[in-house]
Amino acid sequence: MKSLQTGGANNGGTEAVNGLIELHRRIARGFRNRENYRLRMLLIAGGLDQPPPQV
């Protein structure tokens, strides 16, 4: 049986982003506004921190 040759390519980056999205999807269950949820996912995927809530 011949092994699959990938030339060193893998999907590690995609899996890492997917893991972050899944984690924060569970955290963000309370978002009622789809746009807020979308923005949260973009912030997470970009590696930005969510700003502290305004008091």
Secondary structure, DSSP 8 states (H G I E B T S, - for coil): ------TT---HHHHHHHHHHHHHHHHGGG---HHHHHHHHHHHHTT--------
